[in-house]
Amino acid sequence: MTSARGERSREREVARFVEQLTREERMLIVLKRELYEGSWDAMVADLQARLQGRPYVFKLANRISDDLERIARLRKFEDERGVDLSEMVKLE
């Protein structure tokens, strides 16, 4: 059972994480929500298809490998904390 104190601590941790996101990470989170219906799996599959020269949905210039690493980091954070960053991140 999660205590109220534990929940507040988790919320502060998530807020700190969101504040430290780079513009590129924020963009990926927004794209996950807007283009991939909230699915990291769909986004990763799309980027990997692009790298392999197969048909793809969205073009992210020449930074696909970097984006795949960013996605892994963001996904891990979401999975470990049980949060969806796309509910908290807006592009500025």
C-alpha positions, 0 to 999 in steps of 0.5 A: 500500500502506498502512503500519502507521503510516498505518493507525494515523494513520487510526484516530486520525483516525476516533476523534477524529472520532467523539468530536466527533460531536453527539448528533444526528449519533450518532442519525443514524448509529444510525438508519442502522444500525438502520432503513435497513440501513446505507444513507445513500441509503435514509435520505436518500430517506426524509427527502426524501419526508417533506419533499415530503409523500410517504409516509415511514418515520421521523419526525424532527420538524422538523429534516429539512433539518439532518439532511440536511446532517449526513448529507452531512457524515457520509457524506463522512467515511465515503467519504473514510476508507473507514469505517462510523461505525455500527460505532463509534458507540453512543447514550449 
